[in-house]
Amino acid sequence: MLTKADFEKDMGGVLLREKGRRKFVEELDKRLKATIKHRSTSKNVSYRRLLRLELYKLEKHLMGENVYEPFVAQW
């Protein structure tokens, strides 16, 4: 996806050029839209939705309602 031409040296480091940033954001968006079967709900959910579900579980943990058990992907 990204090539050497998508980066530039600047300010003592390496930065993504605008074209490279666009490529990265497009690929990230595609990945977040991809779906997997969630084990506990048995439904297909997007990675974006999965992140939101994990945040809800973390919120309940921080409020003292539940113990947080993270989602662990099984490849």
DSSP file (Angstrom, degrees, kcal/mol; ACC not computed):
  #  RESIDUE AA STRUCTURE BP1 BP2  ACC     N-H-->O    O-->H-N    N-H-->O    O-->H-N    TCO  KAPPA ALPHA  PHI   PSI    X-CA   Y-CA   Z-CA
    1    1 A M              0   0    0      0, 0.0     2,-0.3     0, 0.0    22,-0.0   0.000 360.0 360.0 360.0 -64.0    0.0    0.0    0.0
    2    2 A L        -     0   0    0     21,-0.1     2,-0.2     2,-0.0    18,-0.0  -0.692 360.0-168.5 -91.0 142.4    2.5    2.6    1.1
    3    3 A T    >   -     0   0    0     -2,-0.3     3,-1.8     1,-0.0     4,-0.2  -0.711  40.9 -96.3-120.4 174.0    5.8    3.0   -0.7
    4    4 A K  G >  S+     0   0    0      1,-0.3     3,-1.5    -2,-0.2    -1,-0.0   0.821 121.6  63.5 -58.4 -32.0    9.0    4.9    0.0
    5    5 A A  G 3  S+     0   0    0      1,-0.3    -1,-0.3     3,-0.0    15,-0.1   0.664  90.4  67.4 -69.2 -16.0    7.6    7.8   -2.1
    6    6 A D  G <  S+     0   0    0     -3,-1.8    11,-3.3    13,-0.1    14,-0.3   0.491  96.5  67.0 -82.2  -3.0    4.8    8.3    0.4
    7    7 A F  E <   -A   16   0A   0     -3,-1.5     2,-0.3     9,-0.3     9,-0.2  -0.807  60.4-168.9-117.4 157.5    7.2    9.5    3.1
    8    8 A E  E     -A   15   0A   0      7,-2.6     7,-3.2    -2,-0.3     2,-0.5  -0.995  25.2-119.6-142.6 148.1    9.5   12.5    3.4
    9    9 A K  E     +A   14   0A   0     -2,-0.3     2,-0.3     5,-0.2     5,-0.2  -0.751  48.0 150.2 -86.6 130.9   12.3   13.4    5.8
   10   10 A D  E >   +A   13   0A   0      3,-2.4     3,-2.1    -2,-0.5    -2,-0.1  -0.971  54.7   5.4-160.6 144.1   11.5   16.5    7.8
   11   11 A M  T 3  S-     0   0    0     -2,-0.3     3,-0.1     1,-0.3    -1,-0.0   0.808 128.3 -54.5  51.6  37.9   12.3   18.0   11.2
   12   12 A G  T 3  S+     0   0    0      1,-0.3    -1,-0.3     0, 0.0     2,-0.2   0.640 126.2  67.5  75.5  14.2   14.7   15.3   12.1
   13   13 A G  E <  S-A   10   0A   0     -3,-2.1    -3,-2.4    -5,-0.0     2,-0.5  -0.749  85.6 -91.8-145.0-168.4   12.1   12.5   11.4
   14   14 A V  E     -A    9   0A   0     -5,-0.2     2,-0.3    -2,-0.2    -5,-0.2  -0.972  38.2-173.9-120.3 129.9   10.1   10.8    8.8
   15   15 A L  E     -A    8   0A   0     -7,-3.2    -7,-2.6    -2,-0.5     2,-0.4  -0.869  27.0-111.8-122.6 154.2    6.5   12.0    7.9
   16   16 A L  E     -A    7   0A   0     -2,-0.3    -9,-0.3    -9,-0.2     2,-0.1  -0.682  32.7-129.9 -81.0 135.7    3.8   10.7    5.6
   17   17 A R     >  -     0   0    0    -11,-3.3     4,-2.4    -2,-0.4     5,-0.2  -0.331  31.4 -98.6 -74.6 168.4    3.1   12.9    2.6
   18   18 A E  H  > S+     0   0    0      1,-0.2     4,-2.3     2,-0.2     5,-0.2   0.899 125.2  51.8 -56.2 -44.4   -0.5   13.9    1.9
   19   19 A K  H  > S+     0   0    0      1,-0.2     4,-2.1     2,-0.2    -1,-0.2   0.898 110.7  48.6 -61.1 -41.3   -0.9   11.2   -0.7
   20   20 A G  H  > S+     0   0    0    -14,-0.3     4,-2.4     2,-0.2    -1,-0.2   0.878 109.0  52.5 -67.0 -38.8    0.3    8.6    1.8
   21   21 A R  H  X S+     0   0    0     -4,-2.4     4,-2.6     2,-0.2     5,-0.2   0.906 108.8  50.8 -63.3 -41.4   -2.0    9.8    4.5
   22   22 A R  H  X S+     0   0    0     -4,-2.3     4,-2.4     2,-0.2    -2,-0.2   0.930 110.5  48.9 -61.4 -45.4   -5.0    9.5    2.1
   23   23 A K  H  X S+     0   0    0     -4,-2.1     4,-2.3     1,-0.2     5,-0.2   0.931 112.6  48.7 -58.4 -46.4   -4.0    5.9    1.3
   24   24 A F  H  X S+     0   0    0     -4,-2.4     4,-2.5     1,-0.2    -2,-0.2   0.925 112.1  47.0 -61.3 -47.2   -3.6    5.1    5.0
   25   25 A V  H  X S+     0   0    0     -4,-2.6     4,-2.4     1,-0.2    -1,-0.2   0.886 111.7  51.4 -64.9 -39.4   -7.0    6.5    5.9
   26   26 A E  H  X S+     0   0    0     -4,-2.4     4,-2.1    -5,-0.2    -1,-0.2   0.925 112.7  45.2 -63.3 -44.6   -8.8    4.8    3.0
   27   27 A E  H  X S+     0   0    0     -4,-2.3     4,-2.2     2,-0.2    -2,-0.2   0.887 112.5  51.1 -67.8 -38.8   -7.3    1.4    4.0
   28   28 A L  H  X S+     0   0    0     -4,-2.5     4,-2.5    -5,-0.2    -2,-0.2   0.919 109.7  50.4 -63.0 -43.2   -8.1    1.9    7.7
   29   29 A D  H  X S+     0   0    0     -4,-2.4     4,-1.4     1,-0.2    -2,-0.2   0.903 109.4  50.9 -62.2 -41.8  -11.7    2.8    6.8
   30   30 A K  H  X S+     0   0    0     -4,-2.1     4,-0.9     1,-0.2     3,-0.2   0.920 111.6  48.3 -59.8 -43.5  -12.0   -0.3    4.6
   31   31 A R  H >< S+     0   0    0     -4,-2.2     3,-0.6     1,-0.2    16,-0.4   0.901 108.6  52.5 -65.8 -41.3  -10.7   -2.4    7.5
   32   32 A L  H 3< S+     0   0    0     -4,-2.5    16,-2.1     1,-0.2    15,-0.3   0.764 108.7  51.9 -67.3 -24.0  -13.1   -0.8   10.1
   33   33 A K  H 3< S+     0   0    0     -4,-1.4    -1,-0.2    -3,-0.2    -2,-0.2   0.680  87.6 102.9 -83.6 -18.9  -16.0   -1.6    7.8
   34   34 A A    <<  -     0   0    0     -4,-0.9    13,-1.7    -3,-0.6     2,-0.3  -0.302  66.5-137.4 -63.3 149.3  -15.0   -5.3    7.4
   35   35 A T  E     -B   46   0B   0     11,-0.2     2,-0.3    12,-0.1    11,-0.3  -0.800  20.9-176.6-115.3 154.0  -17.1   -7.7    9.5
   36   36 A I  E     -B   45   0B   0      9,-2.6     9,-3.0    -2,-0.3     2,-0.7  -0.921  37.9 -99.1-135.8 163.0  -16.4  -10.7   11.7
   37   37 A K  E     -B   44   0B   0     -2,-0.3     2,-0.4     7,-0.2     7,-0.2  -0.771  36.2-136.8 -87.2 119.2  -18.7  -13.0   13.6
   38   38 A H     >  -     0   0    0      5,-3.1     4,-2.0    -2,-0.7     5,-0.4  -0.622   7.2-145.2 -77.8 128.5  -18.9  -12.0   17.3
   39   39 A R  T  4 S+     0   0    0     -2,-0.4    -1,-0.1     1,-0.2    -2,-0.0   0.901  93.2  42.7 -64.0 -44.5  -18.6  -15.1   19.5
   40   40 A S  T  4 S+     0   0    0      1,-0.2    -1,-0.2     2,-0.1    -2,-0.0   0.827 126.1  31.2 -78.2 -29.5  -20.9  -13.9   22.4
   41   41 A T  T  4 S-     0   0    0      2,-0.2    -1,-0.2     0, 0.0    -2,-0.2   0.621  91.6-140.2 -99.7 -14.7  -23.7  -12.4   20.2
   42   42 A S     <  +     0   0    0     -4,-2.0     2,-0.3     1,-0.2    -3,-0.1   0.761  63.3 119.6  58.2  27.5  -23.3  -14.8   17.2
   43   43 A K  S    S-     0   0    0     -5,-0.4    -5,-3.1    -7,-0.0     2,-0.5  -0.854  72.9-106.3-117.7 155.6  -23.9  -11.8   14.9
   44   44 A N  E     +B   37   0B   0     -2,-0.3     2,-0.3    -7,-0.2    -7,-0.2  -0.693  44.6 178.1 -78.2 128.7  -21.7  -10.2   12.2
   45   45 A V  E     -B   36   0B   0     -9,-3.0    -9,-2.6    -2,-0.5     2,-0.1  -0.968  27.1-119.1-131.6 148.2  -20.2   -6.9   13.5
   46   46 A S  E  >  -B   35   0B   0     -2,-0.3     4,-2.5   -11,-0.3   -11,-0.2  -0.412  29.5-113.4 -78.0 161.1  -17.8   -4.5   11.9
   47   47 A Y  H  > S+     0   0    0    -13,-1.7     4,-2.2   -16,-0.4     5,-0.2   0.865 120.1  56.7 -62.3 -34.1  -14.5   -3.8   13.5
   48   48 A R  H  > S+     0   0    0    -16,-2.1     4,-1.7   -14,-0.2    -1,-0.2   0.934 109.6  44.1 -61.1 -46.2  -15.8   -0.2   14.2
   49   49 A R  H  > S+     0   0    0    -17,-0.3     4,-2.6     1,-0.2    -2,-0.2   0.876 110.1  56.5 -65.8 -38.3  -18.8   -1.6   16.1
   50   50 A L  H  X S+     0   0    0     -4,-2.5     4,-2.2     1,-0.2    -1,-0.2   0.901 105.7  50.4 -61.4 -41.8  -16.5   -4.1   17.9
   51   51 A L  H  X S+     0   0    0     -4,-2.2     4,-2.1     2,-0.2    -1,-0.2   0.910 110.4  50.2 -60.9 -42.3  -14.4   -1.2   19.2
   52   52 A R  H  X S+     0   0    0     -4,-1.7     4,-2.1     2,-0.2    -2,-0.2   0.913 109.0  51.2 -63.9 -42.3  -17.6    0.6   20.4
   53   53 A L  H  X S+     0   0    0     -4,-2.6     4,-2.0     1,-0.2    -1,-0.2   0.895 109.6  50.7 -61.4 -40.0  -18.8   -2.6   22.2
   54   54 A E  H  X S+     0   0    0     -4,-2.2     4,-2.3     1,-0.2    -1,-0.2   0.884 108.0  52.6 -65.5 -38.0  -15.4   -2.8   23.9
   55   55 A L  H  X S+     0   0    0     -4,-2.1     4,-2.5     2,-0.2    -2,-0.2   0.887 107.4  51.9 -64.5 -38.3  -15.6    0.8   25.0
   56   56 A Y  H  X S+     0   0    0     -4,-2.1     4,-2.2     2,-0.2    -2,-0.2   0.922 110.6  48.1 -62.5 -43.4  -19.0    0.1   26.5
   57   57 A K  H  X S+     0   0    0     -4,-2.0     4,-1.9     1,-0.2    -2,-0.2   0.900 112.2  49.2 -63.8 -40.1  -17.6   -2.8   28.5
   58   58 A L  H  X S+     0   0    0     -4,-2.3     4,-2.5     2,-0.2    -1,-0.2   0.888 109.0  53.1 -65.6 -39.4  -14.7   -0.7   29.7
   59   59 A E  H  X S+     0   0    0     -4,-2.5     4,-1.7     1,-0.2    -2,-0.2   0.922 108.9  48.8 -61.6 -45.0  -17.1    2.1   30.7
   60   60 A K  H  <>S+     0   0    0     -4,-2.2     5,-2.4     1,-0.2     6,-0.9   0.864 110.8  51.9 -63.8 -35.5  -19.1   -0.4   32.8
   61   61 A H  H ><5S+     0   0    0     -4,-1.9     3,-1.3     4,-0.2    -2,-0.2   0.933 108.9  49.2 -64.8 -45.8  -15.9   -1.7   34.4
   62   62 A L  H 3<5S+     0   0    0     -4,-2.5    -2,-0.2     1,-0.3    -1,-0.2   0.797 109.4  52.4 -66.3 -28.1  -14.8    1.8   35.3
   63   63 A M  T 3<5S-     0   0    0     -4,-1.7    -1,-0.3    -5,-0.2    -2,-0.2   0.499 117.5-115.3 -84.3  -3.5  -18.2    2.6   36.9
   64   64 A G  T < 5S+     0   0    0     -3,-1.3    -3,-0.2    -4,-0.3    -2,-0.1   0.608  84.8 114.9  84.0  12.2  -17.8   -0.6   39.0
   65   65 A E  S   <S+     0   0    0     -5,-2.4     2,-0.3     1,-0.2    -4,-0.2   0.892  80.0   7.0 -82.2 -41.1  -20.8   -2.4   37.4
   66   66 A N  S    S-     0   0    0     -6,-0.9     2,-0.5    -9,-0.2    -2,-0.3  -0.921  74.3-107.2-138.0 160.2  -18.9   -5.3   35.7
   67   67 A V        -     0   0    0     -2,-0.3     2,-0.4    -3,-0.1    -6,-0.1  -0.786  44.8-115.4 -86.2 133.0  -15.4   -6.8   35.5
   68   68 A Y        -     0   0    0     -2,-0.5   -10,-0.1   -10,-0.1   -14,-0.0  -0.563  33.1-178.6 -75.0 123.3  -13.9   -6.1   32.1
   69   69 A E        -     0   0    0     -2,-0.4     3,-0.1     3,-0.0   -12,-0.0  -0.966  24.3-135.6-119.3 110.7  -13.2   -9.1   30.0
   70   70 A P        -     0   0    0      0, 0.0     2,-0.4     0, 0.0   -16,-0.0  -0.239  18.3-107.4 -68.9 152.3  -11.6   -8.1   26.7
   71   71 A F        -     0   0    0    -21,-0.1     2,-0.5     1,-0.0   -17,-0.0  -0.656  34.6-161.5 -73.4 129.0  -12.6   -9.5   23.3
   72   72 A V        -     0   0    0     -2,-0.4     2,-0.1    -3,-0.1    -1,-0.0  -0.966  13.0-133.9-118.3 117.9   -9.8  -11.9   22.2
   73   73 A A        -     0   0    0     -2,-0.5     2,-0.7     1,-0.1    -2,-0.0  -0.434   9.7-151.1 -70.1 140.1   -9.8  -12.7   18.4
   74   74 A Q              0   0    0     -2,-0.1    -1,-0.1     1,-0.1    -2,-0.0  -0.917 360.0 360.0-113.6 103.9   -9.4  -16.3   17.5
   75   75 A W              0   0    0     -2,-0.7    -1,-0.1     0, 0.0    -2,-0.0   0.456 360.0 360.0 -83.3 360.0   -7.7  -16.5   14.1
